[in-house]
Amino acid sequence: MLWIMRFSGFFSAAMVMIVLSPSLQSFHPAEAIRSSHGGDSDSNSDSDSYLRLPTSAAGKFTFRRAPVFRNAGDCRASRLGKSSVCDPSLVHVAITLDLEYLRGSIAAVHSVLQRSKCPESVFFHFLVSETSLESVVRSTFPELKFKVYYFDPERVRNLISSSVRQALEQPLNYARNYLADLLEACVNRVIYLDSDLVVVDDISKLWSTALGKKTIGAPEYCHANFTKYFTEHFWSRPAFSGVFSGRNPCYFNTGVMVIDLARWRRLGYTRRIERWMEIQKTSASRIYELGSLPPFLLVFAGQVAPIEHRWNQHGLGGDNVRGSCRDLHAGPVSLLHWSGSGKPWLRLDSKQPCPLDSLWAPFDLYGH
Ligand SMILES: *[C@@H]1O[C@H](CO)[C@@H](O)[C@H](O)[C@H]1NC(C)=O
């Protein structure tokens, strides 16, 4: 516990340093989307194999450099040059990066690369609210193809209402709503991944999932009690609950989604999600309790292309009861997801891991 307090103290200190850092002061809000190509060897001449966050965090917050992962011989050759994001042979993956989950995001990227047959054909799109994290990625994965997108928290500040779990109110949780706007227009499909998971199978299998006429694909859980995701106020108003008429809505987890961005853009789903967030804010009584999930359920539940459950073995974080551990759901496993309140890196560090946390540990690059 003491460790956690010290660590969060460090995070606040790091935040303050970043806020005060001159490089960010010269960052113009007009550059709403800032990016950089992977593969460019312009700025990082640092030969140290550890990377450091700015200033006082140096030496405390380090990641080992990941090995370089190469394509197998029969991977499709890139047609448009090394780092073009528009290359049609690429698999696109979007992940958020923030200080609190950085260790998880880095492990997730590591897992995707390690288990891919064609790791050099995976292009990462990182959504950040702290632009300094770009150098962390570049130092840890020197040859990674990636782009960093600045997500302005102001974009959702007035749309977020307080939820049952404070962690769910982080603006970056809502960045997934804006992928279609943020990512390059030539990127027509993306896999969105949460930061508390590892992929233990070739991600190109998930990438090639057929979505049919659906905009998003995700594993669906039709046995879960869908009622509980919305309030009585919601269910008692046909103006609200009527949104599900003619649909057979099932719960799905928004931590793993395959998204048809072209279709999303065409049908204006960002605005549809925002509208529900506005209703939650302005309605006489709240219509749901959780954070970014319910608006997704409102817009998409019952209209999701089903993906095999192996691609989201979720809930491994357990619930709020301290020390509670979850087991895997029956069936094969391609992705392990520590959704819930516990995180494997915290439990491993506190020497009180759950049995399945040992499956996360091999992907961890934190420390010397
Ligand atoms: C589903 O959840 C609602 C609200 O929490 C509850 O009232 C209802 O009894 C539950 N239904 C079942 C079948 O468990």
The ligand as an SDF file (V2000), in Angstrom:
LIG
                    3D

 14 14  0  0  0  0  0  0  0  0999 V2000
  -31.3020   -7.9450  -14.1980 C   0  0  0  0  0  0  0  0  0  0  0  0
  -30.8950   -6.7520  -13.5340 O   0  0  0  0  0  0  0  0  0  0  0  0
  -31.9770   -5.9920  -13.0520 C   0  0  0  0  0  0  0  0  0  0  0  0
  -31.4250   -4.6690  -12.5480 C   0  0  0  0  0  0  0  0  0  0  0  0
  -30.2930   -4.8490  -11.7700 O   0  0  0  0  0  0  0  0  0  0  0  0
  -32.7380   -6.7810  -12.0120 C   0  0  0  0  0  0  0  0  0  0  0  0
  -33.8090   -6.0230  -11.5070 O   0  0  0  0  0  0  0  0  0  0  0  0
  -33.2380   -8.0580  -12.6390 C   0  0  0  0  0  0  0  0  0  0  0  0
  -33.8610   -8.8530  -11.6600 O   0  0  0  0  0  0  0  0  0  0  0  0
  -32.0980   -8.8340  -13.2820 C   0  0  0  0  0  0  0  0  0  0  0  0
  -32.6360   -9.9500  -14.0370 N   0  0  0  0  0  0  0  0  0  0  0  0
  -32.1670  -11.1890  -13.9100 C   0  0  0  0  0  0  0  0  0  0  0  0
  -32.7940  -12.2150  -14.7850 C   0  0  0  0  0  0  0  0  0  0  0  0
  -31.2580  -11.4670  -13.1480 O   0  0  0  0  0  0  0  0  0  0  0  0
  1  2  1  0
  1 10  1  0
  2  3  1  0
  3  4  1  0
  3  6  1  0
  4  5  1  0
  6  7  1  0
  6  8  1  0
  8  9  1  0
  8 10  1  0
 10 11  1  0
 11 12  1  0
 12 13  1  0
 12 14  2  0
M  END
$$$$
